């Protein structure tokens, strides 16, 4: 189950920098995770200050 970023995202970019497979990119209003690239490592969730990334 890949991770997804919920509406709590504050667009800080911490998750994008931490993703080892570059599955995270800036969206129109928040960062988004490409479910086809996500390896479910949880690195994004570990660095997010608002707990926006969660298993989808």
N, C-alpha and C positions, 0 to 999 in steps of 0.2 A: 504494500500500500504506500504510494508516494505521499510526500508532504504537500500541503497547500498553505498559502498565506491568507489569513482571515482579514477582516476589515479593521482590525486593531493596528495594522501596519502603519508606521509613522514615516516610512520611506527614508530611513537612516542609511540603508545600504550595508549594514553589518553582515547580514545574511549572504548577500551576493559575494562579498569578499571572502567569506568562509567556505563557500561551497566548493568541494574538491572536483566536481565534474561540470562546473559552470552551467548548472541547470536553472539558476536564478537570474532574472533580468528585471530592469525597471519597466513597469507597466504604466498606463496612463495616470492612475491615481495611487498605485501601490506596487510593490514588487510582486512578481509572479514566479511560480516554479513550473518548469516544463515536466509534466509527469512521465514523459518518455525518457528523460535524462536522469531524473531523480533516482538515487541509489538507496534512499531511506536511511542515510547515516545519522541524521539528527544534528549534524553540525550547525545548521542554520538555527534550529530551535535553541541550541545551547548558548548562542551569542545574542539572540534577539532580546532587547530590553523590555518589550511589551508582550512576549510570548505569542507572536502572530503566526509563526509556522507551526503547523500541527499535522499529524497523520490524517490523511484524507479518507 
